[in-house]
Amino acid sequence: MGDVPAMMARLGRAARAAAAELAFAPAEAKRAALLAAADALCAAREEVMAANAEDLAHGREKGLSAAMMDRLLLDEARIGAIVAGLRAVAAQKDPVGEVIAAWDMPSGLHIERVRTPLGVVGVIYESRPNVTADAGALCLKSGNAVILRGGSESFHSSRAIHACLVAGLKSAGLPEAAIQLVPTRDRAAVSAMLAAVEHIDVIVPRGGKGLVGLVQAEARVPVFAHLEGICHVYVDKDADPEKARRVVLNAKTRRAGICGAAECLLVHREIAAGLGQRLVDDLMAAGVEVRAEGLVGTKAAAESDFGREFLDMIIAARVVDDVDAAIAHIRRHGSNHTEAILTENDATAERFFQRLDSAILMRNASTQFADGG
């Protein structure tokens, strides 16, 4: 691709100019751009799936795991979900200019806290091409320009989706550079983004531990990041059995390769031999490898299995004495992403919520809802 730093500087300058326009762009123009992008994606379904087929073929050649291939896949239903997501963001209230707090000082000063755009956002992500649309839409809605650097695995898919976003911008009279996609697989582009303090205001990495760790270690630009999605499901002694069976199976198997997939099942000791074992049996029947302690799974769990993000049809399982033991386990092994408790006991659920600090806490719901459900 030639001189990657020079290319990234050009993208950065264009993004900075676009951000200056977006900061005062009418809410209706942003809404129109997103709706037009959704329509363009609808019309380009076949082209997007053809591009995705190239990426899938490349993934098979590279020997990507089944879970990674699933993350990469775009079919009619998933493209439909991306279209629905664009329309949902378009329908949201415009946040720019919203007054979120106001007060008067004894001196007579009136002070307001107002939402304003960050400027230019850089998003670095791996194999999920839907992030191209998600990140582009959210940045546009919030008045930010964005530079997207997708993974090499999703290169063709991301490019096809990006073309639809640009079509939406053009139709609404907004700068095309508001949403840019790095046009190379060269990893030097990542290093250039991480050092682009004059062009990028914040970097958002979306991917596995390796990617996020690299960004945090090397970035000179400020970073918004989370690490792994080590999500837990705790099944309490007061859980509804049928509800628990449905939720646990969904939490692991709906999409095993996303950050909201359950990676560890914790079961109250009083129900381990009954409901707990049925949950493990359900998972194994669905093709999940269960690495268990205190339950009969596919194989015995090693201590290293707890606190591990498998991103595959594998789950760790452990029997715990009570909700406090479950909380202690999650504090030790979790990543503060998403945890679920399955119980009909209000006091137990409240204790679980009060004593954990994860970004998302759920009751009687699948951790997969962390990824939009």
C-alpha positions as a Markdown table, in Angstrom:
| # | Residue | x | y | z |
|---|---|---|---|---|
| 1 | Met | 0.0 | 0.0 | 0.0 |
| 2 | Gly | 3.1 | 2.2 | -0.1 |
| 3 | Asp | 3.8 | 4.7 | 2.7 |
| 4 | Val | 1.4 | 3.7 | 5.5 |
| 5 | Pro | 2.2 | 6.5 | 7.9 |
| 6 | Ala | 1.6 | 9.1 | 5.1 |
| 7 | Met | -1.7 | 7.3 | 4.2 |
| 8 | Met | -2.8 | 7.4 | 7.8 |
| 9 | Ala | -1.9 | 11.1 | 8.1 |
| 10 | Arg | -4.1 | 11.8 | 5.1 |
| 11 | Leu | -7.0 | 9.9 | 6.6 |
| 12 | Gly | -6.4 | 11.7 | 9.9 |
| 13 | Arg | -6.5 | 15.2 | 8.3 |
| 14 | Ala | -9.6 | 14.3 | 6.4 |
| 15 | Ala | -11.3 | 13.0 | 9.6 |
| 16 | Arg | -10.3 | 16.1 | 11.5 |
| 17 | Ala | -11.9 | 18.3 | 8.8 |
| 18 | Ala | -15.0 | 16.1 | 8.8 |
| 19 | Ala | -15.3 | 16.2 | 12.6 |
| 20 | Ala | -15.4 | 20.0 | 12.5 |
| 21 | Glu | -18.4 | 19.8 | 10.2 |
| 22 | Leu | -20.1 | 17.0 | 12.2 |
| 23 | Ala | -19.9 | 19.0 | 15.4 |
| 24 | Phe | -22.7 | 21.3 | 14.2 |
| 25 | Ala | -24.4 | 19.0 | 11.7 |
| 26 | Pro | -28.2 | 19.0 | 12.0 |
| 27 | Ala | -29.7 | 16.0 | 13.8 |
| 28 | Glu | -32.0 | 15.4 | 10.8 |
| 29 | Ala | -29.0 | 15.1 | 8.4 |
| 30 | Lys | -27.3 | 12.5 | 10.6 |
| 31 | Arg | -30.6 | 10.6 | 10.8 |
| 32 | Ala | -31.1 | 10.7 | 7.1 |
| 33 | Ala | -27.6 | 9.5 | 6.5 |
| 34 | Leu | -28.1 | 6.5 | 8.7 |
| 35 | Leu | -31.5 | 5.6 | 7.1 |
| 36 | Ala | -30.0 | 5.9 | 3.6 |
| 37 | Ala | -27.1 | 3.7 | 4.7 |
| 38 | Ala | -29.5 | 1.1 | 5.9 |
| 39 | Asp | -31.4 | 1.3 | 2.6 |
| 40 | Ala | -28.1 | 1.0 | 0.7 |
| 41 | Leu | -27.1 | -2.1 | 2.7 |
| 42 | Cys | -30.5 | -3.7 | 2.0 |
| 43 | Ala | -30.0 | -3.1 | -1.7 |
| 44 | Ala | -26.4 | -4.4 | -1.6 |
| 45 | Arg | -27.1 | -7.7 | 0.3 |
| 46 | Glu | -25.8 | -9.9 | -2.5 |
| 47 | Glu | -22.6 | -7.9 | -2.9 |
| 48 | Val | -22.0 | -7.9 | 0.8 |
| 49 | Met | -22.5 | -11.7 | 1.0 |
| 50 | Ala | -20.2 | -12.2 | -2.0 |
| 51 | Ala | -17.5 | -10.1 | -0.3 |
| 52 | Asn | -18.1 | -12.1 | 2.9 |
| 53 | Ala | -17.7 | -15.3 | 1.0 |
| 54 | Glu | -14.1 | -14.2 | 0.0 |
| 55 | Asp | -13.4 | -13.6 | 3.7 |
| 56 | Leu | -14.8 | -16.9 | 4.7 |
| 57 | Ala | -12.7 | -18.7 | 2.1 |
| 58 | His | -9.6 | -16.9 | 3.4 |
| 59 | Gly | -10.5 | -17.8 | 7.0 |
| 60 | Arg | -10.8 | -21.5 | 6.0 |
| 61 | Glu | -7.4 | -21.3 | 4.4 |
| 62 | Lys | -6.0 | -19.8 | 7.6 |
| 63 | Gly | -7.6 | -22.5 | 9.7 |
| 64 | Leu | -9.8 | -20.2 | 11.8 |
| 65 | Ser | -11.8 | -22.0 | 14.5 |
| 66 | Ala | -15.5 | -22.7 | 14.1 |
| 67 | Ala | -16.3 | -19.9 | 16.6 |
| 68 | Met | -14.1 | -17.4 | 14.7 |
| 69 | Met | -15.7 | -18.4 | 11.4 |
| 70 | Asp | -19.1 | -17.8 | 13.0 |
| 71 | Arg | -18.1 | -14.3 | 14.1 |
| 72 | Leu | -17.0 | -13.6 | 10.5 |
| 73 | Leu | -20.1 | -15.0 | 8.8 |
| 74 | Leu | -22.7 | -12.7 | 7.3 |
| 75 | Asp | -26.0 | -14.2 | 6.0 |
| 76 | Glu | -29.4 | -12.7 | 5.2 |
| 77 | Ala | -30.4 | -12.7 | 8.9 |
| 78 | Arg | -27.2 | -11.0 | 10.1 |
| 79 | Ile | -27.3 | -8.4 | 7.4 |
| 80 | Gly | -30.9 | -7.8 | 8.3 |
| 81 | Ala | -29.8 | -7.3 | 11.9 |
| 82 | Ile | -27.2 | -4.8 | 10.8 |
| 83 | Val | -29.8 | -2.9 | 8.8 |
| 84 | Ala | -32.1 | -2.9 | 11.8 |
| 85 | Gly | -29.3 | -1.6 | 14.0 |
| 86 | Leu | -28.6 | 1.3 | 11.7 |
| 87 | Arg | -32.3 | 2.2 | 11.7 |
| 88 | Ala | -32.4 | 1.9 | 15.5 |
| 89 | Val | -29.5 | 4.3 | 15.9 |
| 90 | Ala | -31.1 | 6.7 | 13.5 |
| 91 | Ala | -34.2 | 6.7 | 15.7 |
| 92 | Gln | -32.4 | 7.5 | 18.9 |
| 93 | Lys | -32.4 | 11.0 | 20.3 |
| 94 | Asp | -29.5 | 13.1 | 19.1 |
| 95 | Pro | -27.1 | 13.5 | 22.1 |
| 96 | Val | -25.2 | 16.5 | 20.8 |
| 97 | Gly | -26.0 | 19.7 | 22.7 |
| 98 | Glu | -28.0 | 17.9 | 25.4 |
| 99 | Val | -27.7 | 19.7 | 28.8 |
| 100 | Ile | -27.2 | 16.9 | 31.4 |
| 101 | Ala | -26.7 | 19.2 | 34.4 |
| 102 | Ala | -27.1 | 22.8 | 35.3 |
| 103 | Trp | -26.6 | 24.9 | 38.4 |
| 104 | Asp | -26.2 | 28.5 | 39.6 |
| 105 | Met | -23.2 | 29.6 | 41.7 |
| 106 | Pro | -23.4 | 32.1 | 44.6 |
| 107 | Ser | -21.4 | 34.5 | 42.4 |
| 108 | Gly | -24.2 | 34.6 | 39.9 |
| 109 | Leu | -22.6 | 32.3 | 37.3 |
| 110 | His | -24.9 | 29.9 | 35.6 |
| 111 | Ile | -23.1 | 26.6 | 34.7 |
| 112 | Glu | -24.2 | 23.9 | 32.3 |
| 113 | Arg | -22.7 | 20.5 | 31.5 |
| 114 | Val | -23.4 | 19.9 | 27.8 |
| 115 | Arg | -22.8 | 16.8 | 25.7 |
| 116 | Thr | -20.3 | 17.5 | 22.9 |
| 117 | Pro | -18.5 | 15.3 | 20.4 |
| 118 | Leu | -15.1 | 13.9 | 21.2 |
| 119 | Gly | -13.8 | 14.7 | 17.7 |
| 120 | Val | -12.1 | 11.8 | 15.8 |
| 121 | Val | -12.5 | 8.3 | 17.1 |
| 122 | Gly | -10.2 | 5.4 | 15.9 |
| 123 | Val | -11.8 | 2.0 | 16.2 |
| 124 | Ile | -9.6 | -1.1 | 15.8 |
| 125 | Tyr | -11.4 | -4.4 | 15.7 |
| 126 | Glu | -10.9 | -8.0 | 14.6 |
| 127 | Ser | -13.1 | -10.5 | 12.7 |
| 128 | Arg | -16.7 | -9.2 | 13.2 |
| 129 | Pro | -17.7 | -7.1 | 10.1 |
| 130 | Asn | -20.8 | -5.8 | 11.8 |
| 131 | Val | -18.6 | -3.6 | 13.9 |
| 132 | Thr | -18.0 | -1.6 | 10.8 |
| 133 | Ala | -21.6 | -0.6 | 10.7 |
| 134 | Asp | -22.1 | -0.4 | 14.5 |
| 135 | Ala | -19.1 | 1.9 | 15.1 |
| 136 | Gly | -19.7 | 4.0 | 12.1 |
| 137 | Ala | -23.3 | 4.6 | 13.0 |
| 138 | Leu | -22.7 | 5.4 | 16.7 |
| 139 | Cys | -19.9 | 7.8 | 15.9 |
| 140 | Leu | -21.9 | 9.6 | 13.3 |
| 141 | Lys | -24.9 | 9.9 | 15.6 |
| 142 | Ser | -22.8 | 11.4 | 18.3 |
| 143 | Gly | -21.1 | 13.9 | 16.0 |
| 144 | Asn | -17.8 | 12.2 | 15.8 |
| 145 | Ala | -15.7 | 11.3 | 12.7 |
| 146 | Val | -14.3 | 7.8 | 12.8 |
| 147 | Ile | -11.4 | 5.9 | 11.3 |
| 148 | Leu | -12.1 | 2.2 | 11.2 |
| 149 | Arg | -9.4 | -0.4 | 11.1 |
| 150 | Gly | -11.0 | -3.9 | 10.7 |
| 151 | Gly | -9.2 | -7.2 | 11.0 |
| 152 | Ser | -7.6 | -8.7 | 7.9 |
| 153 | Glu | -10.1 | -11.6 | 8.3 |
| 154 | Ser | -13.1 | -9.3 | 7.6 |
| 155 | Phe | -11.4 | -7.0 | 5.0 |
| 156 | His | -13.7 | -7.6 | 2.1 |
| 157 | Ser | -16.9 | -7.7 | 4.2 |
| 158 | Ser | -16.0 | -4.5 | 6.0 |
| 159 | Arg | -15.2 | -2.7 | 2.7 |
| 160 | Ala | -18.6 | -3.6 | 1.3 |
| 161 | Ile | -20.4 | -2.4 | 4.4 |
| 162 | His | -18.4 | 0.8 | 4.5 |
| 163 | Ala | -19.4 | 1.6 | 0.9 |
| 164 | Cys | -23.0 | 1.6 | 2.1 |
| 165 | Leu | -22.2 | 4.0 | 5.0 |
| 166 | Val | -20.5 | 6.3 | 2.5 |
| 167 | Ala | -23.5 | 6.2 | 0.2 |
| 168 | Gly | -25.6 | 7.3 | 3.2 |
| 169 | Leu | -23.3 | 10.2 | 4.0 |
| 170 | Lys | -23.3 | 11.4 | 0.4 |
| 171 | Ser | -27.1 | 11.3 | 0.1 |
| 172 | Ala | -27.5 | 13.4 | 3.3 |
| 173 | Gly | -24.8 | 16.0 | 2.2 |
| 174 | Leu | -22.4 | 15.1 | 5.0 |
| 175 | Pro | -18.7 | 14.7 | 4.5 |
| 176 | Glu | -17.7 | 11.3 | 3.2 |
| 177 | Ala | -14.6 | 11.4 | 5.5 |
| 178 | Ala | -16.9 | 11.3 | 8.5 |
| 179 | Ile | -16.6 | 7.4 | 8.3 |
| 180 | Gln | -13.3 | 6.2 | 6.8 |
| 181 | Leu | -12.0 | 2.6 | 6.6 |
| 182 | Val | -8.3 | 2.0 | 6.5 |
| 183 | Pro | -7.8 | 0.5 | 3.0 |
| 184 | Thr | -5.0 | -1.9 | 3.8 |
| 185 | Arg | -4.4 | -5.1 | 5.7 |
| 186 | Asp | -0.9 | -3.9 | 6.6 |
| 187 | Arg | -0.4 | -4.1 | 10.4 |
| 188 | Ala | 1.7 | -0.9 | 10.2 |
| 189 | Ala | -1.6 | 0.9 | 10.0 |
| 190 | Val | -2.4 | -0.1 | 13.6 |
| 191 | Ser | 0.9 | 1.3 | 14.9 |
| 192 | Ala | 0.3 | 4.5 | 12.9 |
| 193 | Met | -3.2 | 4.9 | 14.4 |
| 194 | Leu | -1.9 | 4.3 | 18.0 |
| 195 | Ala | 0.7 | 7.1 | 17.5 |
| 196 | Ala | -1.6 | 9.6 | 15.7 |
| 197 | Val | -2.1 | 12.0 | 18.6 |
| 198 | Glu | -2.5 | 15.0 | 16.3 |
| 199 | His | -5.3 | 13.3 | 14.3 |
| 200 | Ile | -7.2 | 10.9 | 16.6 |
| 201 | Asp | -8.7 | 11.9 | 20.0 |
| 202 | Val | -9.4 | 8.4 | 21.3 |
| 203 | Ile | -8.9 | 4.8 | 20.3 |
| 204 | Val | -11.5 | 2.1 | 20.9 |
| 205 | Pro | -10.2 | -1.5 | 20.5 |
| 206 | Arg | -12.8 | -4.3 | 20.0 |
| 207 | Gly | -11.4 | -7.7 | 20.1 |
| 208 | Gly | -9.5 | -10.3 | 22.1 |
| 209 | Lys | -7.0 | -10.0 | 24.9 |
| 210 | Gly | -4.1 | -9.8 | 22.5 |
| 211 | Leu | -5.4 | -6.9 | 20.5 |
| 212 | Val | -6.6 | -4.9 | 23.5 |
| 213 | Gly | -3.4 | -5.5 | 25.4 |
| 214 | Leu | -1.3 | -4.4 | 22.4 |
| 215 | Val | -3.3 | -1.2 | 22.1 |
| 216 | Gln | -3.1 | -0.4 | 25.8 |
| 217 | Ala | 0.7 | -1.1 | 25.8 |
| 218 | Glu | 1.6 | 0.9 | 22.6 |
| 219 | Ala | -1.0 | 3.7 | 22.3 |
| 220 | Arg | 0.0 | 7.3 | 22.6 |
| 221 | Val | -3.6 | 8.2 | 21.9 |
| 222 | Pro | -6.0 | 7.9 | 24.9 |
| 223 | Val | -7.8 | 4.5 | 24.9 |
| 224 | Phe | -11.3 | 3.4 | 25.9 |
| 225 | Ala | -10.9 | -0.4 | 26.4 |
| 226 | His | -12.1 | -3.5 | 28.1 |
| 227 | Leu | -10.2 | -6.7 | 28.1 |
| 228 | Glu | -11.9 | -10.1 | 28.0 |
| 229 | Gly | -15.5 | -11.1 | 28.2 |
| 230 | Ile | -15.2 | -13.7 | 31.0 |
| 231 | Cys | -18.9 | -13.9 | 31.7 |
| 232 | His | -20.4 | -16.0 | 34.5 |
| 233 | Val | -23.8 | -17.6 | 35.1 |
| 234 | Tyr | -24.5 | -18.5 | 38.7 |
| 235 | Val | -27.5 | -20.9 | 39.2 |
| 236 | Asp | -28.8 | -20.4 | 42.7 |
| 237 | Lys | -30.6 | -23.0 | 44.8 |
| 238 | Asp | -33.8 | -21.0 | 44.3 |
| 239 | Ala | -33.5 | -21.0 | 40.5 |
| 240 | Asp | -36.5 | -22.0 | 38.4 |
| 241 | Pro | -35.3 | -25.2 | 36.8 |
| 242 | Glu | -36.9 | -24.8 | 33.3 |
| 243 | Lys | -35.9 | -21.2 | 33.1 |
| 244 | Ala | -32.4 | -22.1 | 34.1 |
| 245 | Arg | -32.1 | -24.8 | 31.5 |
| 246 | Arg | -33.1 | -22.4 | 28.7 |
| 247 | Val | -31.0 | -19.5 | 29.9 |
| 248 | Val | -27.8 | -21.5 | 30.4 |
| 249 | Leu | -28.0 | -23.2 | 27.1 |
| 250 | Asn | -28.6 | -19.9 | 25.3 |
| 251 | Ala | -25.8 | -18.1 | 27.3 |
| 252 | Lys | -23.2 | -20.5 | 25.9 |
| 253 | Thr | -24.5 | -21.8 | 22.6 |
| 254 | Arg | -26.4 | -19.0 | 20.8 |
| 255 | Arg | -23.1 | -17.6 | 19.6 |
| 256 | Ala | -20.0 | -19.0 | 21.4 |
| 257 | Gly | -17.5 | -16.6 | 19.9 |
| 258 | Ile | -18.9 | -13.3 | 21.1 |
| 259 | Cys | -17.8 | -11.4 | 24.2 |
| 260 | Gly | -21.2 | -11.9 | 25.9 |
| 261 | Ala | -21.0 | -15.7 | 25.7 |
| 262 | Ala | -20.9 | -17.5 | 29.1 |
| 263 | Glu | -17.5 | -18.9 | 29.9 |
| 264 | Cys | -18.1 | -20.2 | 33.4 |
| 265 | Leu | -21.2 | -21.9 | 35.0 |
| 266 | Leu | -21.4 | -21.7 | 38.8 |
| 267 | Val | -23.9 | -24.0 | 40.5 |
| 268 | His | -25.1 | -23.9 | 44.2 |
| 269 | Arg | -24.1 | -27.0 | 46.0 |
| 270 | Glu | -27.6 | -27.9 | 47.1 |
| 271 | Ile | -28.8 | -28.4 | 43.5 |
| 272 | Ala | -25.5 | -29.7 | 42.0 |
| 273 | Ala | -26.6 | -33.3 | 41.8 |
| 274 | Gly | -30.0 | -32.5 | 40.3 |
| 275 | Leu | -30.5 | -29.4 | 38.3 |
| 276 | Gly | -26.7 | -28.6 | 38.1 |
| 277 | Gln | -26.0 | -31.9 | 36.5 |
| 278 | Arg | -28.9 | -31.5 | 34.1 |
| 279 | Leu | -27.5 | -28.2 | 33.0 |
| 280 | Val | -24.2 | -29.8 | 32.3 |
| 281 | Asp | -25.8 | -32.7 | 30.4 |
| 282 | Asp | -27.8 | -30.1 | 28.3 |
| 283 | Leu | -24.6 | -28.3 | 27.4 |
| 284 | Met | -22.8 | -31.5 | 26.4 |
| 285 | Ala | -25.8 | -32.7 | 24.3 |
| 286 | Ala | -25.6 | -29.4 | 22.5 |
| 287 | Gly | -21.9 | -30.0 | 21.6 |
| 288 | Val | -20.3 | -28.0 | 24.4 |
| 289 | Glu | -17.1 | -29.3 | 26.0 |
| 290 | Val | -17.7 | -28.9 | 29.8 |
| 291 | Arg | -14.6 | -28.7 | 32.0 |
| 292 | Ala | -16.1 | -29.4 | 35.3 |
| 293 | Glu | -15.3 | -29.4 | 39.0 |
| 294 | Gly | -17.8 | -31.1 | 41.3 |
| 295 | Leu | -20.0 | -32.1 | 38.3 |
| 296 | Val | -19.6 | -34.8 | 35.7 |
| 297 | Gly | -18.6 | -33.0 | 32.5 |
| 298 | Thr | -16.6 | -33.8 | 29.4 |
| 299 | Lys | -13.4 | -33.6 | 31.4 |
| 300 | Ala | -12.1 | -32.4 | 34.7 |
| 301 | Ala | -11.5 | -28.7 | 35.0 |
| 302 | Ala | -8.0 | -27.4 | 35.6 |
| 303 | Glu | -7.6 | -24.3 | 37.7 |
| 304 | Ser | -6.5 | -22.4 | 34.6 |
| 305 | Asp | -9.9 | -23.0 | 33.0 |
| 306 | Phe | -11.5 | -20.6 | 35.4 |
| 307 | Gly | -10.8 | -17.0 | 34.3 |
| 308 | Arg | -10.3 | -18.1 | 30.7 |
| 309 | Glu | -12.2 | -16.6 | 27.7 |
| 310 | Phe | -12.7 | -19.6 | 25.4 |
| 311 | Leu | -14.7 | -17.9 | 22.6 |
| 312 | Asp | -15.6 | -21.5 | 21.6 |
| 313 | Met | -18.0 | -24.3 | 22.4 |
| 314 | Ile | -16.2 | -24.8 | 25.7 |
| 315 | Ile | -17.3 | -23.8 | 29.2 |
| 316 | Ala | -15.8 | -24.2 | 32.7 |
| 317 | Ala | -18.2 | -25.3 | 35.5 |
| 318 | Arg | -17.8 | -25.4 | 39.3 |
| 319 | Val | -20.0 | -26.1 | 42.3 |
| 320 | Val | -20.0 | -23.3 | 44.9 |
| 321 | Asp | -21.4 | -23.3 | 48.5 |
| 322 | Asp | -23.7 | -20.3 | 48.1 |
| 323 | Val | -24.1 | -16.9 | 46.5 |
| 324 | Asp | -21.2 | -15.4 | 48.5 |
| 325 | Ala | -18.9 | -18.1 | 47.2 |
| 326 | Ala | -20.1 | -17.4 | 43.6 |
| 327 | Ile | -19.4 | -13.7 | 44.2 |
| 328 | Ala | -15.9 | -14.5 | 45.5 |
| 329 | His | -15.2 | -16.7 | 42.5 |
| 330 | Ile | -16.3 | -14.0 | 40.0 |
| 331 | Arg | -14.3 | -11.3 | 41.8 |
| 332 | Arg | -11.2 | -13.5 | 41.5 |
| 333 | His | -11.6 | -14.8 | 38.0 |
| 334 | Gly | -14.0 | -12.4 | 36.2 |
| 335 | Ser | -13.2 | -9.5 | 33.9 |
| 336 | Asn | -16.1 | -7.2 | 35.1 |
| 337 | His | -17.9 | -7.7 | 31.8 |
| 338 | Thr | -21.3 | -9.5 | 32.3 |
| 339 | Glu | -22.6 | -11.8 | 35.0 |
| 340 | Ala | -26.0 | -13.4 | 35.4 |
| 341 | Ile | -27.7 | -14.9 | 38.5 |
| 342 | Leu | -30.6 | -17.3 | 38.0 |
| 343 | Thr | -32.8 | -17.2 | 41.1 |
| 344 | Glu | -36.4 | -16.5 | 42.2 |
| 345 | Asn | -35.1 | -15.1 | 45.5 |
| 346 | Asp | -35.2 | -11.3 | 45.5 |
| 347 | Ala | -32.8 | -11.0 | 48.5 |
| 348 | Thr | -30.2 | -13.3 | 46.9 |
| 349 | Ala | -30.4 | -11.4 | 43.6 |
| 350 | Glu | -30.0 | -8.1 | 45.4 |
| 351 | Arg | -26.9 | -9.4 | 47.2 |
| 352 | Phe | -25.4 | -10.5 | 43.9 |
| 353 | Phe | -26.0 | -7.1 | 42.4 |
| 354 | Gln | -24.7 | -5.1 | 45.3 |
| 355 | Arg | -21.4 | -7.0 | 45.7 |
| 356 | Leu | -20.3 | -7.2 | 42.1 |
| 357 | Asp | -19.0 | -4.3 | 39.9 |
| 358 | Ser | -19.3 | -5.8 | 36.4 |
| 359 | Ala | -20.5 | -3.5 | 33.6 |
| 360 | Ile | -23.7 | -5.6 | 33.2 |
| 361 | Leu | -25.5 | -7.6 | 35.8 |
| 362 | Met | -28.5 | -9.7 | 34.9 |
| 363 | Arg | -31.2 | -11.7 | 36.7 |
| 364 | Asn | -32.8 | -14.7 | 34.9 |
| 365 | Ala | -31.5 | -13.6 | 31.6 |
| 366 | Ser | -28.8 | -14.8 | 29.2 |
| 367 | Thr | -25.4 | -13.1 | 29.2 |
| 368 | Gln | -25.8 | -13.0 | 25.4 |
| 369 | Phe | -28.0 | -9.9 | 25.8 |
| 370 | Ala | -24.7 | -8.0 | 26.5 |
| 371 | Asp | -24.1 | -8.2 | 22.8 |
| 372 | Gly | -27.5 | -6.8 | 21.9 |
| 373 | Gly | -29.5 | -10.0 | 22.5 |
